Amino acid sequence: MIWTGLAYTFTENRLMKHLTILVPQGQNNLSSIVGPFKIFSRANECFQKAGLEPVFKIELAGLTEKIDFYDGLFAVNPHRDVLSIVQTDLIIVPSLNHAYELAIEGNQKIIAWLQAQYESGAEIASICTGAFLLAHAGILDGKNCSTHWAAADNFKRMFPKVNLQVDELITDENRIYTNGGAYSFLNLIIYLIEKYYNRETAIYCSKVFQIEMKRNMQSEFAIFTGQKHHEDHVIKEAQEFLESHLEEKILVEELSSKFALSRRTFDRRFIKATGNTPAEYTQRLKIEAAKKALENTRKTVNEVMFEVGYNDPKAFRNVFSRITGISPLEYRSKYNKGVL
């Protein structure tokens, strides 16, 4: 492949939109490049079979003619040099590897291009940790955004101006779409197919690729480990105390007093260190313990409820459903193969 380096403006048929699927440097999630390419291509085929013009001209774009994946086991040969694309309508940013700082450092030219395209009116969809590139470009400041739940703490630390919605599977705001983690990008692509094509085509693609259309939360898949990447040793001690007393109902006033802090000071420091209020953190700890018990034991929902310090079934069910998106019984039925 020979790239001329000349600026490219899509003029073949401006009735047809242009879709750019980025292939960043150092990106290691091949599925989030191949998946969108295949699904959008199938949606185009669906339109053509119905006697309609394809909605998108689809092109993969990167900074080099060949980008290796998984230590050279696979390679992608982008259609175009991304910097030669002057105008595009929709950009898909795939998932990055977890060395976020290195990924950002190696894609500064792509980040600048994303900024320019967004300012020119392009819509952008990020998959999983691809949101780190958008956030570094500054175009997520003040906006809602989702990313993989496992990357949430790093994302909050690096981009405090972004309104991270870690439980949301998809966000849609001001021409920017983001989604949660891993293969949940399939749900985002179906969402975009419905937006740009029509619902009938989205349903067709969901059936062909066997993607559940109704999923809109990633919270049931999240594993809460407690945010401890901070330097407030008093708050770390408080976190450890809460973890070792899950079965107890501990008032925040008692906890702050135990660590010789006023309630106001304790709350402020706890939120700064963890991103949660003490009450929210305690609830998430209890629900995570409940999830593990529901997954791995034959205990009833009520037995699990008592073990994690709840004695009101309605209150437990409400908190569990709010955090995970499904009821305790539904969770047990879904994840415990030993349940009769």
Secondary structure as UniProt FT lines:
FT   TURN            14..15
FT   STRAND          17..23
FT   TURN            25..26
FT   HELIX           31..49
FT   TURN            50..51
FT   STRAND          56..62
FT   STRAND          67..69
FT   TURN            70..73
FT   STRAND          74..76
FT   STRAND          80..81
FT   HELIX           82..84
FT   STRAND          90..93
FT   HELIX           100..105
FT   TURN            106..107
FT   HELIX           108..119
FT   TURN            120..121
FT   STRAND          123..126
FT   HELIX           128..130
FT   HELIX           131..137
FT   TURN            138..142
FT   STRAND          144..145
FT   HELIX           149..151
FT   HELIX           152..158
FT   TURN            160..161
FT   STRAND          163..164
FT   TURN            166..167
FT   STRAND          170..173
FT   TURN            174..175
FT   STRAND          176..179
FT   HELIX           182..184
FT   HELIX           185..196
FT   HELIX           199..208
FT   TURN            209..210
FT   TURN            213..214
FT   HELIX           219..221
FT   HELIX           233..243
FT   TURN            244..247
FT   HELIX           252..258
FT   TURN            259..260
FT   HELIX           263..274
FT   HELIX           278..296
FT   HELIX           301..307
FT   TURN            308..309
FT   HELIX           313..324
FT   HELIX           328..335
FT   TURN            337..338
//
